[in-house]
Amino acid sequence: MAQEVDQLVKMMNQIADNFSFHDDVVDRIVDHVLRFWAPSMQKKLIDHERGQGADLKPAAREALKRLEMD
């Protein structure tokens, strides 16, 4: 399970990097995750962010907080 979360963190940080040059980076991350990630993947990463999330980039953490509210 930890390996799976580590991979999800890596992917989420890559998404944040790819959108980092946009003014609406967090919106774009949220849109991407909603369109392409299974709800189970989203939940695992949201749970991780709640627990520690220190290894997530700031834009990725903010996107997960928004997803958590949906």
SULJO-V96618 format. One record per backbone hydrogen bond with DSSP energy under -0.5 kcal/mol. CO is the residue of the C=O (numbers start at 1). NH is the residue of the N-H. E is the energy in kcal/mol with one decimal. If there is no record, write none. Layout:
# SULJO-V96618
CO&NH&E  CO&NH&E
This chain:
# SULJO-V96618
1&5&-2.3  2&6&-2.6  3&7&-2.1  4&8&-2.2  5&9&-2.7  6&10&-2.2  7&11&-2.5  8&12&-2.7  9&13&-2.6  10&14&-1.9  11&15&-2.3  12&16&-2.3  13&17&-2.3  14&18&-2.6  15&19&-1.8  16&20&-0.5  17&20&-0.9  19&22&-2.1  22&25&-0.9  24&28&-2.3  25&29&-2.2  26&30&-2.6  27&31&-2.5  28&32&-2.4  29&33&-2.7  30&34&-2.6  31&35&-1.9  32&36&-2.5  33&37&-2.1  38&41&-0.7  38&42&-2.1  39&43&-2.6  40&44&-2.0  41&45&-2.0  42&46&-2.7  43&47&-2.8  44&48&-1.9  45&49&-2.6  46&50&-2.3  47&51&-1.7  48&52&-2.9  48&53&-0.7  53&56&-2.0  57&61&-2.4  58&62&-2.3  59&63&-2.2  60&64&-2.1  61&65&-2.0  62&66&-1.9  63&67&-2.4  64&68&-2.2  65&69&-1.0  66&70&-0.9  67&70&-0.5
